[in-house]
């Protein structure tokens, strides 16, 4: 489990990220961000759902409190992954390295790292993060540069790429775990209600996501508490 | 967008996202035992992604029909446990094909 092995394991993640972040780049420019602003977001955030929600808030000129809250809620899952990782890393993975490599915890990088038998070595994790970071950043650059040039049919098609990635995470889990399926249905029902019931018309996109997530997760946690082994994520 | 307006958003976004990842990795030495809190965290990835997808996906393409096609293809592929990239590309292809057909009609 050395640096090279990490690089190898990171390649498929990086390719997937490039495709999805291309769509993010297109969307960012469409919301009037500059190319460099779009790339800066990807380089400093390295997360799909959070960036997507953040983009909506920037475009709506939402408040910074809303931005902080939505990023906190949407990215709360990383907290659990980080806790889980902290139990499984090797002795050389400490001090400043935790501060540095913590940046690169994503759903996919975590999933690959945690599946490895034995302790996670610092150099392996470092290698694992490099291609995904490059893929995520360059994909965004490509989308931001080409977004205005590509015909509408292409950009429309790429508009669902991010959602495809979300669906790829949610559906298999909901298939296996009926409690997750119920939680997801509740979240979708609230999301649709907030969007189409006129009373909620003034509610911004960021807060709508926070409400859906917190309410649906709380209901599910009350109805179906789980014995979470933190390795499951 | 002017960089002066953009910068505070970027900083808040990046710092919050970074601290959520780094602080637990640096500070947590023991497993969290609170069952309710663990359950709440367990459901979050799925509820947040589902809420972000629906209904937003319905307005993400040129028209409602192609969006529904993209959603349907993504769900079927994901149900068959296809990889992230296959599901994303499949959804895009479905939208592309449906919009192509609509343009031709």
Interface residues (C-beta under 8 A of the other chain):
Chain A: X12 X15 X16 X19 X20 X32 X33 X34 X37 X40 X41 X44 X45 X46 X47 X49 X50 X51 X52 X53 X54 X57 X58 X61 X64 X67 X68 X71 X72 X73 X74 X75 X76 X77 X78 X79 X80 X81 X82 X83 X85 X86 X87 X98 X99 X101 X102 X103 X105 X107 X108 X152 X153 X154 X156 X157 X158 X159 X160 X161 X162 X163 X164 X165 X166 X167 X168 X169 X170 X171 X172 X173 X174 X175 X179 X180 X183 X184 X186 X187 X188 X190 X191 X192 X195 X196 X208 X209 X212 X213 X216 X217 X218 X220 X221 X222 X224 X225 X226 X227 X228 X230 X232 X233
Chain B: X1 X3 X5 X6 X8 X9 X10 X12 X13 X14 X16 X17 X18 X20 X21 X22 X23 X24 X25 X26 X28 X29 X31 X32 X35 X36 X38 X39 X40 X41 X42 X43 X44 X45 X46 X47 X48 X49 X50 X51 X52 X53 X54 X55 X56 X57 X60 X61 X62 X66 X67 X70 X71 X74 X75 X77 X78 X79 X81 X82 X83 X84 X85 X87 X88 X89 X90 X91 X92 X93 X95 X96 X99 X100 X103
